[in-house]
Amino acid sequence: MSSRSLRRRAAALVAALTACVAVTATQAQATPTQDVITPATKFYVDPHSKAAKQALVDLGNGDTENATRMAKLASWPQAAWFTEGTPGEVRSKVSRLVQRAGAVNRTPVLVAYNVPGRDCTQYSSGGAASSAAYRQWIDAFAAGIGKGKAVVVVEPDGTALLPRDCGPAVDPGGELTAARIADLAYAVRTLKAQPRTAVYLDAGNVQWRPVGEMARRLLDAGIRYGDGFALNVSNTHPTDHNTRYGTWVAKCMWFATRGPEEARGHAERCAGQYYSSAAPNDGAPGNAVSSADPATWRWTDAWFDQNVGTPPAEALHHFVIDTSRNGLGAWTPEPGKYSGDPEAWCNAPGRGLGPRPTAGTGVPLVDAYLWIKIPGESDGSCTRNTGGTIDPEYGVVDPPAGTWWPQQAHTLARNASPRLTFNR
């Protein structure tokens, strides 16, 4: 490519980046809504996001192709994570973000991620030192929102990965698990007390907890105080799979709380992803039931049709889905490549951005598709349980969890499905 052509492309990219920032700057002209999240809700775009900065780095390196993709990525709204800090620090940071978004009549998406014992001491371990410290932190988080408008996702993995799930030696008496459930309920209740805040309690993903078990956990952890639950955070499972799973979970919670008298308190009776009333799950043709294969979910659908029916839409909890890396669906390594857990969720290679963030999903129970996990941030230093430090899928030591990783960001943007365009 000639230097003149390169200059023309660079000039066009700079103009696109300027336009991306201008979109945010002119959003104040929009008509504000009194509702926190409706099909017309527009989410806040940070003009100083990591993707925007990467676009400038790529442009400076003469890589206009990746710079353009990063500029497109930067034009779409992404969540802001709050993972540490003193109560004073988190209040100040949350307040600044909510004010910036409010100034342009946009709704920010925030993630509260600081619960004690977070992530079972794995790649994203950490959290507040105690329940008392966590509750002070949540109080400050809520105060930072105040009367502003916000959507908050509460504690990714916090409900699906309870202390009792971390191993038999972690919580033999159950005290830590009871404290976790109480902390989650406190967080949902406290955040929802703010007048213009929508709160979604994380619920893992379609490939994790059975429907009935997740429904029970959500009920125990205070979902009744909030607006609903969140699915697929930091994961790659297809949007339609999570939609189906989320619908079952919502119906199961209704079944266990407002269904037939004999069902009250018995979410465990709900059919799940592996349910079959017609054949044993013995692997024979037509008999295998898989949580990854919707073709085998007809039995689950039939169970809900027969036992739950069609509850009033207003009686069911809604949910949001993270589509930040599920455009190509889940990653599965070659058969036999790994003898242990391949950590399919961890920096899954070759993935792509999924459906763009929007509150206009067209699905009655799905309030929004969101980019909750920031595209381009590492999940941690994955090793696929090979015993070394290198991630064999990349041939390097992956960056620590939460670290910006240009290679991953470029891949997600390049493989986006649908194709990545500027947010107009």
C-alpha positions in Angstrom: 0.0 0.0 0.0 1.4 3.4 -0.9 2.1 6.0 1.7 -0.6 8.2 0.3 -3.2 5.4 0.6 -2.1 4.7 4.1 -2.4 8.4 5.0 -5.9 8.5 3.6 -7.0 5.4 5.6 -5.4 6.8 8.7 -7.3 10.1 8.2 -10.5 8.2 7.8 -9.9 6.2 10.9 -9.1 9.3 13.0 -12.4 10.8 11.7 -14.2 7.6 12.8 -12.7 7.8 16.2 -13.7 11.4 16.5 -17.2 10.5 15.5 -17.3 7.7 18.0 -16.5 10.2 20.8 -19.0 12.7 19.3 -21.7 10.1 19.5 -21.3 10.1 23.3 -20.9 13.8 23.5 -24.2 14.5 21.6 -26.3 11.9 23.5 -27.5 14.6 25.8 -29.9 15.6 23.0 -31.9 12.4 23.5 -35.2 12.4 25.4 -34.6 11.0 28.9 -36.9 8.2 30.1 -38.1 7.7 33.6 -37.8 3.9 33.3 -34.4 2.4 34.1 -34.5 -0.3 31.3 -37.0 -0.5 28.5 -36.6 -1.6 24.9 -35.7 2.1 24.1 -33.0 2.3 26.8 -29.6 3.4 25.4 -26.5 2.3 27.4 -23.5 4.5 28.1 -20.4 4.3 25.9 -17.1 5.3 27.6 -15.2 7.4 25.1 -12.0 6.5 26.9 -12.4 2.8 26.9 -9.5 0.3 26.5 -10.6 -0.5 23.0 -10.5 3.3 22.1 -7.0 3.5 23.4 -6.0 0.3 21.5 -7.3 1.8 18.3 -4.9 4.7 18.7 -2.0 2.3 19.5 -2.8 0.2 16.4 -3.1 3.3 14.3 0.3 4.6 15.5 1.8 1.2 14.5 0.4 1.6 11.0 -2.1 -1.3 11.6 -5.2 0.4 10.2 -7.1 -2.8 9.8 -7.1 -3.6 13.6 -7.3 0.1 14.5 -10.6 0.3 12.6 -11.9 -2.8 14.3 -11.0 -1.4 17.7 -12.7 1.9 16.9 -15.8 0.0 16.0 -15.6 -2.0 19.2 -15.1 1.2 21.2 -18.3 2.7 19.8 -20.4 0.1 21.6 -21.4 0.2 25.3 -19.6 -2.1 27.8 -19.9 -2.7 31.5 -17.7 -1.0 34.1 -16.4 -3.4 36.8 -15.8 -2.4 40.4 -13.7 -5.1 42.1 -11.9 -3.5 45.1 -11.2 -0.3 47.0 -12.3 1.3 50.2 -16.0 2.3 50.6 -15.0 5.9 49.9 -13.1 5.0 46.8 -15.9 2.9 45.3 -18.5 5.6 46.1 -16.5 8.2 44.3 -15.8 6.1 41.2 -19.4 4.9 40.9 -20.7 8.4 41.4 -18.4 9.8 38.7 -19.5 7.2 36.2 -23.2 7.6 36.9 -22.9 11.4 36.6 -21.0 11.1 33.3 -23.7 8.8 31.9 -26.5 10.9 33.2 -25.1 14.0 31.6 -25.6 12.4 28.2 -28.9 10.7 29.0 -27.5 7.2 28.9 -27.7 4.3 31.3 -24.4 2.9 32.6 -24.0 -0.9 33.2 -22.0 -1.5 36.4 -20.7 -4.8 37.9 -20.3 -5.3 41.6 -17.6 -7.9 42.1 -16.1 -7.9 45.5 -17.9 -10.6 47.6 -15.7 -12.4 50.2 -14.1 -15.6 48.9 -14.6 -14.6 45.3 -13.9 -17.3 42.6 -12.7 -20.0 45.1 -9.1 -18.6 45.1 -8.9 -19.2 41.3 -7.9 -16.8 38.6 -10.2 -14.0 39.8 -9.8 -14.6 43.5 -10.1 -11.8 45.9 -13.0 -9.9 47.4 -13.7 -8.0 50.7 -12.1 -9.2 53.8 -15.4 -10.0 55.6 -19.1 -9.8 55.3 -19.1 -6.6 57.4 -16.5 -5.0 55.0 -18.5 -6.1 52.0 -21.7 -4.6 53.2 -20.0 -1.3 53.9 -18.6 -1.5 50.4 -22.1 -2.2 48.9 -23.6 0.6 51.0 -21.0 3.0 49.4 -21.6 1.5 45.9 -25.4 2.2 46.3 -24.7 5.7 47.6 -22.6 6.4 44.6 -25.5 5.7 42.4 -27.9 7.7 44.5 -30.8 9.0 42.4 -29.0 8.4 39.1 -29.9 5.8 36.6 -27.9 2.5 36.5 -28.1 -1.2 35.7 -26.1 -3.3 38.1 -25.0 -6.9 37.7 -24.3 -8.4 41.1 -21.4 -10.7 41.7 -20.6 -12.8 38.6 -20.2 -16.5 39.7 -21.2 -15.5 43.2 -24.4 -17.6 43.2 -23.2 -20.4 40.9 -19.9 -20.9 42.8 -20.8 -20.9 46.4 -18.1 -21.6 49.1 -19.5 -25.1 49.4 -18.7 -25.7 45.7 -15.0 -24.9 46.3 -14.2 -28.3 47.7 -15.1 -30.3 50.8 -12.4 -28.7 53.0 -13.5 -25.1 52.3 -16.8 -24.9 54.1 -17.5 -28.2 55.9 -20.0 -26.6 58.3 -21.8 -24.4 55.7 -21.2 -21.1 57.6 -19.4 -19.5 54.6 -22.1 -20.5 52.2 -24.8 -19.1 54.5 -22.8 -15.9 54.8 -22.4 -15.7 51.0 -26.1 -16.1 50.4 -26.9 -13.5 53.0 -24.3 -11.1 51.5 -25.8 -11.5 48.0 -29.3 -10.8 49.3 -28.0 -7.7 51.1 -26.4 -6.4 48.0 -29.5 -6.9 45.8 -31.8 -5.3 48.4 -29.4 -2.4 49.1 -28.8 -1.6 45.4 -32.4 -1.9 44.5 -33.3 0.6 47.2 -32.0 3.3 44.9 -34.9 4.8 43.0 -33.6 4.3 39.4 -31.4 1.2 39.6 -32.2 -2.1 37.9 -30.5 -5.0 39.6 -29.6 -8.4 38.2 -28.2 -11.2 40.3 -25.7 -13.4 38.4 -26.9 -16.9 37.7 -24.0 -18.6 35.9 -24.8 -20.0 32.4 -26.6 -22.8 30.6 -23.7 -25.3 31.0 -23.3 -24.9 34.8 -26.0 -25.5 37.4 -29.2 -27.5 36.8 -32.3 -25.4 36.3 -33.9 -26.3 39.7 -30.7 -25.9 41.6 -30.0 -22.4 40.1 -33.7 -21.4 40.7 -33.3 -22.4 44.4 -30.0 -20.5 44.8 -31.5 -17.3 43.3 -34.5 -17.5 45.5 -32.3 -18.0 48.6 -30.0 -15.1 47.5 -32.7 -12.5 47.4 -33.7 -12.2 43.8 -37.2 -11.2 45.0 -35.6 -7.8 45.9 -34.2 -7.2 42.4 -35.3 -7.1 38.8 -34.0 -10.5 37.7 -30.8 -12.4 36.9 -27.8 -12.3 34.6 -26.5 -15.2 32.4 -23.3 -16.1 30.5 -21.0 -13.5 32.1 -17.5 -14.0 30.7 -18.7 -17.1 28.8 -19.2 -18.1 25.2 -22.4 -20.2 25.2 -24.9 -19.3 22.4 -27.5 -16.6 23.1 -30.4 -18.8 22.2 -29.2 -21.6 24.6 -29.0 -19.1 27.5 -32.4 -17.7 26.5 -34.0 -21.1 26.8 -32.2 -21.9 30.1 -33.1 -18.6 31.5 -36.8 -19.1 30.6 -36.8 -22.4 32.4 -35.1 -20.9 35.5 -37.7 -18.1 35.6 -40.6 -20.5 35.3 -39.1 -22.8 37.9 -38.9 -20.0 40.4 -42.6 -19.2 39.7 -43.4 -22.9 40.1 -41.6 -23.2 43.4 -43.1 -20.0 44.9 -46.5 -19.4 43.2 -47.3 -22.7 41.5 -49.4 -25.6 42.9 -49.4 -26.0 46.7 -47.4 -29.3 46.5 -44.6 -27.5 44.5 -44.0 -24.7 46.9 -40.4 -24.7 48.1 -39.5 -27.5 45.7 -37.5 -26.0 42.9 -35.5 -29.2 42.7 -38.5 -30.9 41.1 -38.1 -28.8 38.0 -36.8 -30.5 34.9 -33.3 -29.4 33.8 -30.9 -29.5 30.9 -30.4 -33.3 31.3 -34.0 -34.2 31.8 -35.7 -37.1 29.9 -39.0 -38.7 30.6 -38.9 -40.7 27.4 -35.6 -42.6 27.4 -32.6 -43.3 29.5 -29.5 -41.1 29.1 -27.5 -44.1 27.9 -26.0 -42.6 24.8 -28.0 -44.7 22.4 -29.4 -43.0 19.3 -32.3 -40.8 20.4 -31.6 -41.4 24.1 -28.7 -39.1 24.9 -29.5 -35.9 26.8 -27.0 -33.1 26.7 -27.0 -29.7 28.3 -25.2 -28.5 25.1 -27.7 -29.9 22.6 -31.0 -28.2 22.3 -32.3 -31.1 20.2 -32.5 -33.1 23.4 -34.4 -30.4 25.3 -37.8 -31.3 24.0 -38.4 -33.3 27.1 -37.6 -30.4 29.4 -39.9 -28.2 27.4 -42.6 -30.8 27.6 -42.2 -31.0 31.4 -42.6 -27.3 31.8 -45.6 -27.2 29.4 -47.3 -30.0 31.5 -46.4 -28.8 35.0 -46.0 -25.1 34.8 -47.9 -24.0 31.7 -47.8 -20.3 30.8 -47.5 -18.2 34.0 -48.4 -14.5 33.6 -45.4 -12.7 32.0 -45.5 -10.0 34.7 -45.1 -12.8 37.4 -41.7 -14.1 36.0 -38.3 -12.8 36.7 -36.5 -11.3 33.7 -32.9 -11.7 32.8 -30.0 -10.2 30.8 -27.4 -12.1 28.7 -23.7 -11.4 28.2 -23.0 -11.6 24.5 -19.5 -10.1 24.6 -17.7 -13.2 23.3 -20.4 -15.7 22.2 -20.8 -14.9 18.5 -19.3 -18.2 17.4 -20.6 -20.2 20.4 -18.6 -22.3 22.8 -15.1 -23.6 22.2 -14.5 -27.3 22.3 -10.9 -28.6 22.0 -10.0 -31.4 19.7 -11.0 -34.8 21.3 -8.1 -36.3 23.3 -6.0 -33.1 23.2 -6.2 -32.6 27.0 -6.4 -35.3 29.6 -7.7 -32.9 32.3 -10.2 -30.0 32.3 -9.4 -27.9 29.2 -10.9 -24.8 30.9 -13.1 -24.2 27.9 -14.4 -21.0 29.6 -11.0 -19.5 30.1 -9.7 -17.3 27.3 -11.4 -19.6 24.8 -9.5 -19.3 21.5 -10.9 -18.2 18.2 -14.1 -16.7 19.6 -16.0 -13.6 18.4 -18.1 -10.8 19.6 -21.8 -11.7 19.8 -25.0 -9.7 19.4 -24.6 -6.0 20.0 -25.6 -4.5 23.3 -29.3 -3.5 23.2 -32.4 -3.4 25.4 -34.5 -4.1 22.3 -34.1 -7.9 22.3 -37.5 -8.8 21.1 -37.6 -11.6 23.6 -40.2 -11.0 26.4 -38.1 -12.2 29.3 -34.7 -10.9 28.1 -34.3 -7.3 29.2 -31.0 -6.8 27.4 -28.1 -8.2 25.6 -25.0 -6.7 27.3 -21.3 -6.7 26.9 -20.7 -7.4 30.6 -17.3 -9.0 30.4 -15.1 -6.3 28.7 -14.1 -7.7 25.3 -10.3 -8.0 25.3 -9.7 -8.5 29.0 -8.1 -11.8 30.0 -9.9 -14.4 32.1 -6.6 -15.4 33.8 -3.4 -17.3 33.2 -5.1 -20.4 31.8 -3.0 -23.6 31.6 -5.6 -26.2 30.6 -4.5 -28.2 33.6 -1.3 -29.2 31.8 0.9 -28.6 34.9 2.9 -25.8 33.4 2.5 -22.1 33.1 2.0 -21.8 29.4 -1.4 -21.7 27.8 -1.0 -24.3 25.0 -3.7 -22.7 22.9 -1.7 -19.4 22.7 1.8 -20.6 23.4 2.3 -17.9 26.0 1.6 -17.2 29.7 -1.8 -15.5 29.5 -2.2 -12.1 31.2 -3.7 -12.1 34.7 -7.5 -11.9 35.0 -8.8 -8.5 34.1 -5.7 -7.4 32.1 -6.2 -6.0 28.7 -4.9 -8.4 26.0 -4.7 -6.9 22.5 -4.5 -10.2 20.8 -7.7 -11.4 22.3 -9.4 -8.1 21.5 -8.4 -8.2 17.9 -9.6 -11.8 17.6 -13.0 -11.1 19.1 -13.5 -8.1 16.8 -12.3 -10.0 13.7 -14.6 -12.9 14.4 -17.6 -10.9 15.4 -21.0 -12.4 14.5 -22.8 -10.5 13.3 -20.1 -8.5 11.6 -18.8 -5.6 13.7 -19.9 -2.1 12.6 -19.9 1.3 14.1 -22.6 2.1 16.6 -24.6 4.9 15.1 
